[in-house]
Structure formats: structure tokens, C-alpha cells
Amino acid sequence: MQRTQVVIIGAGPSGLMLSQLLDRHGIASIVLERQTREYVEARIRAGLLEQSTVDLLIEAGVGERLERKCLVHDGFEMAFAGRVHRIDLKGLAGKQVTIYGQTEIQKDLGDARAAAGADVRYEATEVAIHDFGTKQPRVTFMHEGRAQEIECDFIAGCDGYHGVCRASVPAESIRLYERIYPFGWLGIIADVHPVSDELVYANHERGFALCSMRSHERIRYYVQCPLEDRVEDWSDDRFWDELARRLPSEYAKRMETGPSIEKSIAPLRSFVAEPMRFGRLFLVGDAAHIVPPTGAKGLNLAAADVRVLYQALVEFYRSGSASLIDEYSERALRRVWKATRFSWWFTTLMHKFGDDPFGQRLQIAELDYLTQSEAGSTSVAENYAGLEFDPH
């Protein structure tokens, strides 16, 4: 049997970021991942980072390429009822957001862990966690054709919504909250110039649309679509035509089109599991919570969990104090629920919910208020750019 201080289940951004931060404080970890490194790095995910996430990546020593290649945005645009209003993040909230794809973060973290000689075991199968209610938790798994076991001090469940960690918690010990939305997002990536220098969120009678980007030459665009739609139903031409209908005319006229590099449909849900700690097991990121992508909070919430957890573990190994470990779930969940509220609110504000003229008029009325009120715009800016962390 092997032994380490922290076993991390999942080698996505949160798992590798936690391992990287712990290593910089002399805390040993082993990371177990079911997929190959190539598979994990190829997953298309988020691309908008709060400043606190950028700061954490820099602290982890993986900020060099990010700072060199990222795009920094001082605001974003909201289009509705034939109008466009810019939310000035820097002027209203004193903050900016950074555009840098999660696939790039995954590569940066993977390279950093490999350069450090970290113990990251890809293609680890049949992972099971044991005794996490005691001071000697264990993890068993298959790797390279043989059964293996690791004893540790703590287990970090960074293994996503479908992972083994949350599923291992007794049902009577956990409470789940969920909201399923009656539509999905059809998203494409294409190598064309963005329609605007900043992100454009569009509320339209045909449905929501979002014009995002990964660089000045690569876009990530979305349109709201029915859940029963299939990717095969949407040719590139159909996507571009539908997007143009939902954008203000001045944006549609200058929109560049091109062949899609990637195309997918994602369902939307809000999900929170409480608590996020069970003895020596901690849930991190998507293992504990999912938000619709409208508010761009998914990766940022995972990074926030990592920040709270790694600081708690550093305190434990440095001083023997478990005070921050005991506070992990409460501190993390305060931020989770605020981000869940904002993501739910922004989703209900910008999307079409069936044929409901009354609801659509209420959306326009609220958008009118938000864009004409400095207090309303400031609230949007503060939440979008990222709330401050609660003090210890």
C-alpha cells in the first residue's frame, strides 16, 4: 500500500490546480484520472475568468502563457428590444474579466505538473474511496493492469458531476438542490473575427444568443435551442442564419461566417450539493455544484473552491489547526449560492421560456431598469466580474 498526504480524484482544472498549489507548499498529493491526458485536454469548456481565478493561476505558477495570450475585457454588451447597452465592469465594479480558454488552462496545468514530476495517474479505473469518515481514508483503483491502494490524510473529490466521490456519500448525509432548464445551448467554434471586441448577450423573441470568443481570430458563439434538437439538425448555414436573426442589425451585418471547428449542444441546469465536506472527503467544483453557463461562473466557482481548500490544508499541515478545514463547506457554499443565484437570474432574464408574452414583457421591463439605473447596472457588474471573498 502506498501513502500520501492528499489524494485528488480528477485531473481537470480544479484537480491539477489543487495539486500544483499544494506542491508549492510542500504538501504531497497523488492525482487519479479516469481518462487519458489527451482526452481531458481536448474537452471544450469555459473561457471567461474572474480576476480572482487569474490571480490563483499566477499564484500556482502557471500564469505566464495566460498573461501573454489572454484578452482582457473591461465590460460586455446586452442587446434587447433593438437596443444595445454596455455594462462597464471597470467603471461600475472596478474589475475586469479575462478571456482564456479552459483547454489552454488544462494544458498549462498539465505541463506544470509533468515538469514537476508530479504523480498524476491517467486511465485509473474502478476508483473507490473508503473510510473517509476516519483519520485514515483509503482509495483503491486499477492502474496499468493491477489493483492499487493509497492511504492518505484527505481526499479531494474533483471528479465532476458524474464522479465517484459525491456518489460515495450516504444519501442521508447529503442534500441535493436542482433546477433543470427547458432548453439547451447550441455552441460552435470557428476561426473568424469576433462580431465585437467584447461579449454580446442577446435577449430576442426567437431565443437567447451569445457572441463570445477565444482570441481575436477564434469565436465561440451560442444560440438557445430546444432540448430535443440534435447537432445533426444544425448545419453551419442554419446556425449562422439563426444567430444573425437574434443579433442587432449592425452586428449581424458585420458578422463573419465560416466552417465550424466544433459544434455541440449542452443542456442547462443549476445544481448544489450540501454540505461539501464529509469527514476527510471534500467535494470541489462540479462534484458539488453546476451552474448554467450564462453567468460564466462554472470554472470560477471551481477555482474558488480550490482556493478555500488549499488554504485550509496549508494551515493544517503548517500549524496542526483544523479551523479552516472545519469552515471549508460553509465558506465555499456562501460563494456557491451567490453565484448560483446570479446564474439562475441571468438565465431567466435572457432566455425565452415558451410562448409567454407576459414573461417576455417583464424581461424587457427589467432590462430597461437595469440599463437605466446605475444601481442596477452596478449589481450586474459586481456579480459578473466576481464578488469579493468572505474573510476567514
URVENQUI-V793944 format. One line per field, one symbol per residue. ss: DSSP state (@ for helix, = for strand, . for the rest). burial: b if it has 24 or more other C-alpha atoms within 12 Angstrom, else e. A space follows every 10 residues. Layout:
# URVENQUI-V793944
ss = ???
burial = ???
This chain:
# URVENQUI-V793944
ss = .==..====. ..@@@@@@@@ @@@.....== ==....@@@@ @@.....=== @@@@@@@@@. ...@@@@@@. ===.====== ..======@@ @@@...===. .@@@@@@@@@ @@@@@...== =...====== .......=== ===..===== =..====... ...@@@@... @@@.====== ========== .........= ===.....== ===.....== =====..... @@@..@@@@@ @@@@@@..@@ @@@@.....= ========== ====..==.. ===.@@@.== ..@@@..@@@ @@@@@@@@@@ @@@@@@@@@. ..@@@@@@@@ @@@@@@@@@@ @@@@@@@@@@ ......@@@@ @@@@@@@@@@ @@.@@@@@@@ @@@@@..... ..
burial = eeebbbbbbb bbbbbbbbbb bbbeeebbbb bbbbbebeeb beebbbbbbb bbbbebbeeb bbbeebeeeb bbbbbbbbbb bebbbbbbbb ebbebbbbbb bbbbbbbbbb ebbeeeebbb bbbbbbbbbb bbeeebbbbb beeeeeeebb bbbbbbbbbb bebbbbbbbe eeeeeeeeee bbbbbbbbbb ebbbbbbbbb bbbbbbbbbb bbbbbeebbb bbbbbbeeee beebebeebb ebbbbbbbee bbeebbbbeb ebbbbbbbbb bbbbbbbbbb bbbbbbbbbb bbbbbbbbbb bbbbbbbbbb bbbbeebeee eeebbbbbbb bbbbbbbbbb bbbbbbbbbb bbbeeeeeeb eebbebbbeb beeeeebbbb bbbbbbbeee ee
